[in-house]
Amino acid sequence: MLAFLDRWFKFTERKTNLHTEIIAGVTTFLAMAYIIFVNPNILSATGMDKTALITVTCLVTALTTLMTGLFANAPIAMAPGMGLNAFFAYSLVLTDKISWQTALGIVFISGFCFFILTLAGMRRKLVQAIPRSLISAMSVGIGLFITFIGLVNLGIIQRSEATLISAAPVTSTALIGLAGFLVMITLEMKKVKGAMILGILTSTLIALLMGKIAWPEAWLSFEMSFSPIAFKLDILGALKWSFMGSIFALMFMDLFDSIGSLVACCHQAKFTDEKGNIRGLDRLLSLDAIATMIGAIFGTSTTTTYVESATGIGEGGRTGLTSIVTATLFLLGMLFIPVIAIVPAYATAPALILVGFFMMKEVKEINFSNMEEGFPAFVIVVMIALSYSIAAGLAFGFLSFVVFKVVRLKLREIQPAMWVIAGLSLLHFLL
């Protein structure tokens, strides 16, 4: 058996072994298991069934992570993306008043377009057309957006007629959430694996002991239903010109999120050739696009590569067996749906804030000393956070970049793909 695994996963070639791969897979699971709690809480705001969302989150994460393990032999995990799920729920459905079925159709189409772009070799041209500062600004803006949602769910921020938003009175549930946040921060500083999920569980346990939520009727359940949301996507309803901006925004968010995560993880795992290029990058990006389509079919927002995979790689994971172990643990998570379903929004809110903090680290890559790049990046960050729309923030930023270059008569610095991006951004506002 060991000899077969060695040949299949190339243990010897990649200087790893069965024990190391199992430990790495468990580590990756602990680092990203918070998505089981957070994703359903975000998407259920659209009216989607929360219990079904828990099942689908576990199932889609397991299936897509298994794909990278079997077809790419890579220690890379995939799951519904943070920021992308917020865009789905708060921008598409709640702000733009699109039904969640049609929104799933938009997700599917964006994944299909991403797949075609990868096959056609257009991915590199699109990436090269957008300056690094603007790419980093996307991460920072989405980080602020997610943090804001976390603060609202925690009960720290509230609506105000006078000032639009204001600090809210500190309630008992907010204190419970902050207790979990303190646990997360403390464990994260000590580099303890699974810090976020332990913080969520701490808040949930306190809420149970204080009688804020009811104890689960059962600890395990073998009744796993995803029928309320699976196969309900409306692709035909999403095929409208007015949705082109949203499809474009989702595709690009996923594109840059995936590339950033894959570059970080693959370099750490030494999946590079002598020129520093990532081996099998196109295959991994194709799997990422297929994962998005699978997720939409089953009923969740855009599925993408998780940078938390780096934790397992840091433990020595070098092959697809790491991903297979992670996928297996997510499948087992489906047995605990009754427990996961009682977790309140104020318990998962601190995880959103912490993820927002991690995404803010990209601000150091923005060149604010160059007005032509720094100001459009600033526009993206501010407009994503204040317009409550990731798509609008990106459109404003891309358009301002092109306008600045035109005003400065630097037309040669605008690559052809950037003109296309600017045109789609303008189309977003017109339609």
C-alpha positions in Angstrom: 0.0 0.0 0.0 2.8 2.4 1.0 4.6 1.6 -2.3 1.5 2.4 -4.3 1.0 5.7 -2.5 4.6 6.5 -3.0 4.4 6.0 -6.8 1.0 7.7 -7.1 1.7 10.8 -5.1 5.5 10.9 -5.6 6.4 10.9 -2.0 10.1 10.1 -2.6 10.5 12.7 -5.4 8.9 15.4 -3.3 10.8 14.4 -0.1 7.7 13.7 2.0 5.9 10.7 3.6 2.5 9.4 4.6 2.6 10.7 8.2 3.7 14.2 7.1 0.9 14.4 4.5 -1.8 13.4 7.0 -0.6 15.9 9.6 -0.5 18.6 6.8 -4.0 17.7 5.7 -5.4 18.0 9.3 -3.6 21.3 9.7 -5.1 22.8 6.5 -8.5 21.7 7.7 -8.2 23.4 11.1 -6.9 26.6 9.4 -10.0 26.9 7.1 -12.7 25.0 9.0 -14.2 28.4 10.0 -15.8 28.5 6.5 -18.3 25.8 7.6 -19.7 28.3 10.1 -19.1 31.7 8.3 -20.3 30.9 4.8 -23.8 29.7 5.8 -24.2 32.8 8.0 -23.3 35.2 5.2 -25.3 33.5 2.4 -28.4 32.8 4.6 -28.9 36.6 4.7 -30.3 36.2 1.1 -33.1 33.9 2.3 -31.2 30.6 1.4 -31.8 27.7 3.7 -29.0 27.8 6.4 -29.0 24.0 7.1 -28.7 23.3 3.4 -25.9 25.8 3.1 -23.9 24.0 5.8 -24.3 20.8 3.9 -23.3 22.4 0.6 -20.4 24.3 2.1 -18.9 21.0 3.4 -19.7 19.1 0.3 -18.4 21.6 -2.3 -15.2 22.2 -0.3 -14.6 18.4 0.0 -15.3 17.8 -3.7 -13.2 20.6 -5.1 -10.3 20.0 -2.7 -10.4 16.4 -3.7 -10.1 17.4 -7.3 -6.9 19.3 -6.7 -5.5 16.3 -4.8 -6.4 13.7 -7.5 -6.0 15.7 -10.7 -3.2 18.1 -9.8 -1.4 16.2 -7.0 -1.1 19.5 -5.2 -1.6 20.3 -1.4 -4.2 23.0 -2.3 -7.6 23.3 -0.8 -10.6 25.1 -2.3 -13.8 26.4 -0.7 -16.4 29.3 -1.1 -14.3 32.4 -1.0 -14.4 35.1 1.6 -15.2 38.4 0.0 -16.8 36.6 -2.9 -19.6 35.3 -0.7 -20.1 38.8 0.7 -20.3 40.2 -2.8 -22.9 37.5 -3.6 -25.1 38.1 -0.6 -24.8 41.9 0.1 -24.1 43.3 -3.4 -25.9 41.1 -5.8 -28.9 39.9 -3.8 -29.5 42.5 -1.0 -28.3 45.7 -2.8 -29.1 44.9 -6.5 -32.3 43.0 -5.6 -31.3 40.0 -7.7 -32.8 36.6 -6.7 -30.3 34.2 -5.2 -31.2 31.7 -8.0 -30.2 34.3 -10.6 -27.1 35.2 -8.6 -26.0 31.6 -8.7 -26.4 31.7 -12.4 -24.1 34.8 -12.5 -21.6 32.8 -10.5 -21.8 29.9 -12.9 -21.3 32.1 -15.9 -18.3 33.9 -14.3 -16.7 30.5 -13.6 -17.3 29.4 -17.2 -15.8 32.6 -18.6 -12.8 32.1 -16.3 -12.4 28.6 -17.6 -12.5 29.8 -21.2 -10.0 32.5 -20.6 -7.6 30.1 -19.0 -7.9 27.6 -21.9 -7.4 30.4 -24.4 -4.3 31.7 -22.6 -5.9 35.1 -22.0 -5.4 35.0 -18.3 -1.8 36.3 -18.4 -2.8 39.2 -20.6 -5.6 40.3 -18.3 -3.4 40.0 -15.2 -0.6 41.9 -16.9 -2.9 44.7 -18.0 -3.8 45.8 -14.4 -1.1 47.5 -12.3 0.0 45.7 -9.1 -1.3 48.6 -7.0 -4.9 48.2 -8.3 -4.8 44.4 -7.7 -3.6 45.0 -4.1 -6.3 47.6 -3.7 -9.0 45.0 -4.5 -7.8 42.9 -1.5 -7.7 45.9 0.8 -11.1 47.2 -0.2 -12.7 43.8 0.2 -11.0 43.4 3.5 -12.6 46.7 4.7 -15.9 45.5 3.3 -15.8 42.2 5.2 -14.7 43.9 8.4 -17.6 46.3 8.2 -20.0 43.3 7.8 -18.3 41.6 10.7 -18.8 44.7 12.9 -22.5 45.0 12.0 -23.1 41.2 12.7 -21.2 41.6 16.0 -23.5 44.5 17.0 -20.7 47.1 17.3 -21.9 49.2 14.4 -25.5 50.2 13.7 -27.5 52.3 11.3 -28.0 56.0 12.2 -30.4 58.5 10.6 -28.1 61.4 11.5 -24.7 60.0 10.5 -25.7 56.9 8.4 -23.8 54.7 10.8 -22.7 54.9 14.4 -21.3 52.9 17.3 -24.0 50.7 18.8 -24.6 50.1 22.6 -22.5 47.2 23.8 -24.9 44.3 24.4 -24.3 40.9 26.0 -24.2 39.2 22.6 -21.5 41.7 21.4 -19.5 40.9 24.5 -19.8 37.2 23.8 -18.6 37.7 20.3 -15.7 39.9 21.6 -14.7 37.1 24.0 -14.4 34.7 21.0 -12.4 37.4 19.1 -10.0 37.7 22.1 -9.4 33.9 21.9 -8.8 34.1 18.1 -6.3 37.0 18.4 -4.5 35.4 21.3 -4.2 32.0 19.6 -3.3 33.6 16.3 -0.4 35.5 17.9 0.8 32.2 19.4 0.4 30.7 15.9 -2.0 28.0 17.2 -3.6 26.0 14.4 -7.4 26.5 14.1 -7.4 29.8 16.0 -10.5 31.1 14.2 -12.6 28.0 14.7 -11.6 27.8 18.4 -12.7 31.4 18.8 -16.1 30.7 17.1 -16.6 27.6 19.4 -15.7 29.7 22.5 -18.4 32.3 21.7 -20.9 29.6 20.9 -20.3 27.7 24.2 -20.6 31.0 26.2 -23.9 31.7 24.4 -25.2 28.3 25.2 -24.2 28.6 28.9 -25.9 32.0 29.1 -29.0 30.7 27.5 -28.7 33.0 24.5 -29.1 30.1 22.1 -30.7 26.7 22.5 -28.7 23.5 22.8 -28.8 21.3 19.7 -31.4 18.6 19.6 -28.8 16.1 18.5 -25.0 16.1 18.2 -24.8 14.0 15.1 -27.1 13.7 12.1 -27.1 11.4 9.1 -29.9 13.3 7.3 -28.0 15.6 4.9 -30.3 17.6 2.6 -29.1 20.2 0.1 -32.3 20.1 -2.0 -33.6 23.5 -1.0 -30.7 25.2 -2.8 -29.0 22.6 -5.0 -29.6 22.7 -8.8 -31.7 25.9 -8.4 -29.4 28.2 -10.3 -31.0 30.3 -13.0 -28.5 30.6 -15.8 -30.9 31.9 -18.5 -32.0 34.6 -16.1 -28.4 35.6 -15.6 -27.8 36.0 -19.4 -28.6 39.7 -19.5 -26.5 42.7 -20.5 -27.3 44.4 -17.2 -25.5 41.6 -15.4 -22.3 41.8 -17.4 -20.6 44.1 -14.9 -21.4 41.7 -12.0 -20.1 38.7 -14.1 -17.0 40.7 -14.9 -16.4 41.6 -11.2 -16.8 38.1 -10.0 -14.5 36.7 -12.6 -11.8 39.2 -11.9 -12.1 38.8 -8.1 -11.8 35.1 -8.4 -9.0 35.4 -11.0 -6.8 37.6 -8.8 -7.7 35.8 -5.6 -6.8 32.5 -7.1 -3.6 33.7 -8.6 -2.5 35.4 -5.4 -3.2 32.3 -3.3 -1.6 29.8 -5.8 1.5 31.9 -6.2 2.0 32.1 -2.5 1.3 28.4 -1.8 3.1 27.0 -4.8 6.3 28.9 -4.1 6.2 27.8 -0.5 5.8 24.2 -1.7 8.6 24.7 -4.2 6.3 23.9 -7.2 8.4 26.0 -9.5 10.7 25.4 -12.4 14.2 26.9 -12.8 12.7 30.2 -14.1 10.5 30.5 -11.1 7.3 29.7 -13.0 4.7 27.6 -11.2 4.4 24.1 -12.6 0.9 23.2 -13.6 -0.5 26.7 -12.9 -3.0 26.5 -15.9 -4.3 23.2 -14.6 -4.8 24.5 -11.1 -6.6 27.6 -12.5 -8.8 25.5 -14.7 -9.7 23.4 -11.7 -10.5 26.6 -9.8 -12.9 27.7 -12.5 -14.5 24.3 -12.6 -14.9 24.4 -8.8 -16.8 27.7 -9.2 -19.2 26.1 -11.6 -19.7 23.1 -9.3 -20.3 25.3 -6.4 -23.0 27.3 -8.2 -24.7 24.1 -9.3 -24.9 22.9 -5.7 -25.9 26.3 -4.3 -23.0 28.4 -3.0 -21.0 31.5 -4.1 -17.8 31.5 -6.0 -15.4 28.7 -4.9 -11.7 29.6 -5.0 -8.2 28.5 -3.9 -7.6 29.1 -0.2 -4.4 30.7 1.0 -4.9 28.8 4.3 -3.4 25.8 2.3 -0.1 27.4 3.2 -0.5 26.2 6.8 -0.5 22.6 5.6 2.4 23.2 3.3 4.2 24.7 6.2 3.8 21.4 8.0 5.5 19.6 5.1 2.5 18.9 2.8 3.8 18.4 -0.7 1.3 16.2 -2.5 -2.3 15.7 -3.3 -2.7 13.4 -0.3 -2.7 16.5 1.9 -5.8 17.8 0.0 -7.5 14.4 0.2 -7.1 14.3 4.0 -8.5 17.9 4.2 -11.4 16.9 1.9 -12.2 13.8 4.0 -12.4 15.9 7.2 -14.9 18.3 5.5 -17.1 15.4 4.5 -17.1 14.2 8.2 -18.1 17.8 9.2 -21.5 17.1 7.5 -22.3 14.8 10.4 -22.3 17.7 12.8 -24.8 19.9 11.1 -27.1 20.1 14.1 -24.3 21.6 16.1 -23.1 23.9 13.4 -26.6 25.2 12.7 -26.9 26.8 16.2 -23.8 28.9 15.8 -25.1 32.6 15.9 -23.9 35.4 13.6 -22.2 37.2 16.4 -20.0 34.2 17.0 -18.7 34.1 13.4 -18.5 37.9 13.1 -15.0 38.0 14.7 -13.7 35.7 12.0 -14.8 38.2 9.3 -13.0 40.9 11.1 -9.8 38.8 11.4 -10.0 37.9 7.7 -10.4 41.6 6.9 -7.2 42.3 8.8 -5.3 39.6 6.9 -6.5 41.1 3.6 -5.5 44.6 4.7 -1.8 43.5 4.6 -1.8 44.1 0.9 -1.9 47.9 1.4 1.9 47.9 1.6 2.0 46.9 -2.1 0.0 50.0 -3.2 2.3 52.7 -4.6 0.7 55.9 -3.2 3.7 58.0 -4.3 2.5 57.6 -7.9 -0.7 59.5 -8.3 -1.6 57.7 -11.5 -1.8 54.4 -9.8 -2.1 55.4 -6.1 -5.3 57.4 -6.5 -7.3 54.8 -8.6 -6.2 52.3 -5.9 -7.5 54.6 -3.2 -10.8 54.9 -5.2 -11.2 51.2 -5.3 -10.6 50.8 -1.5 -12.9 53.7 -0.6 -15.7 52.9 -3.0 -15.8 49.2 -2.2 -16.2 50.0 1.5 -18.5 53.0 1.3 -20.7 52.0 -1.7 -21.3 48.6 -0.2 -20.6 47.2 -3.7 -17.4 45.4 -4.7 -18.4 45.7 -8.4 -19.0 49.4 -8.2 -15.7 50.0 -6.4 -13.7 48.1 -9.1 -15.5 49.9 -11.9 -14.8 53.3 -10.4 -11.1 52.4 -9.9 -10.5 51.0 -13.3 -12.2 53.9 -15.0 -10.3 56.4 -13.0 -7.0 54.7 -13.9 -7.7 55.0 -17.6 -8.9 58.6 -17.3 -5.8 59.6 -15.4 -3.6 58.1 -18.2 -5.6 59.8 -20.9 -5.4 63.2 -19.2 -1.6 62.7 -18.9 -1.5 61.7 -22.6 0.1 58.4 -21.7 -2.1 56.3 -23.9 0.8 53.8 -24.7 0.8 52.8 -21.0 -2.8 51.6 -21.3 -2.6 48.0 -22.5 -5.4 46.8 -24.9 -6.9 44.5 -22.3 -7.2 47.5 -19.9 -9.3 49.3 -22.5 -11.6 46.3 -22.5 -11.8 46.3 -18.7 -12.5 50.0 -18.7 -15.3 49.5 -21.3 -16.9 46.8 -19.2 -16.6 49.0 -16.2 -18.4 51.8 -18.0 -21.0 49.3 -19.2 -21.6 48.4 -15.5 -22.8 51.9 -14.8 -24.8 52.4 -18.0 -26.7 49.2 -17.6 
